[in-house]
Amino acid sequence: KTQENQVNLVACAPENRIYTRATIMVELGASIEELMSECELARAEAELLLNLHRI
């Protein structure tokens, strides 16, 4: 139970919400430019997310 609570806290941390949102955007077909603009990610971060989560 404690470990589950810790996972939930990490998932809800403000800095993780950006990556959660970006991951959803990637799954919906967002481009690098959209990720950079909407989530304020650096190009390298956007490229990494695209490469990690592209189906």
C-alpha positions as CSV (number, residue, x, y, z in Angstrom):
1,K,0.0,0.0,0.0
2,T,2.8,2.4,0.9
3,Q,4.6,1.7,-2.4
4,E,1.3,2.3,-4.3
5,N,0.9,5.7,-2.6
6,Q,4.5,6.7,-3.5
7,V,3.9,5.8,-7.1
8,N,0.7,7.9,-7.1
9,L,2.5,10.8,-5.6
10,V,5.2,10.7,-8.2
11,A,2.7,10.4,-11.0
12,C,0.9,13.5,-9.7
13,A,4.0,15.7,-9.2
14,P,3.7,18.8,-11.4
15,E,6.9,18.1,-13.4
16,N,5.5,14.6,-14.3
17,R,2.2,16.0,-15.6
18,I,4.0,17.6,-18.5
19,Y,5.4,14.2,-19.5
20,T,2.1,12.5,-19.0
21,R,0.4,15.1,-21.2
22,A,3.2,14.8,-23.8
23,T,2.9,11.0,-23.8
24,I,-0.8,11.2,-24.5
25,M,-0.2,13.7,-27.3
26,V,2.4,11.4,-28.9
27,E,-0.2,8.6,-28.7
28,L,-2.6,10.9,-30.5
29,G,-0.1,11.6,-33.2
30,A,1.4,14.9,-32.1
31,S,4.5,16.2,-33.9
32,I,7.8,17.3,-32.3
33,E,6.9,20.9,-32.9
34,E,3.5,20.4,-31.1
35,L,5.2,18.8,-28.1
36,M,7.7,21.5,-27.9
37,S,5.1,24.2,-28.1
38,E,2.3,22.7,-26.0
39,C,4.4,21.1,-23.3
40,E,7.4,23.5,-23.4
41,L,9.8,20.6,-24.0
42,A,13.3,20.9,-25.5
43,R,13.6,19.4,-29.0
44,A,15.7,16.5,-27.5
45,E,13.0,15.7,-24.9
46,A,10.3,15.8,-27.6
47,E,12.3,13.5,-29.9
48,L,13.0,11.1,-27.0
49,L,9.3,10.9,-26.1
50,L,8.4,10.3,-29.7
51,N,10.9,7.5,-30.1
52,L,9.9,5.9,-26.8
53,H,6.2,6.0,-27.2
54,R,5.6,5.8,-31.0
55,I,3.5,2.8,-31.8
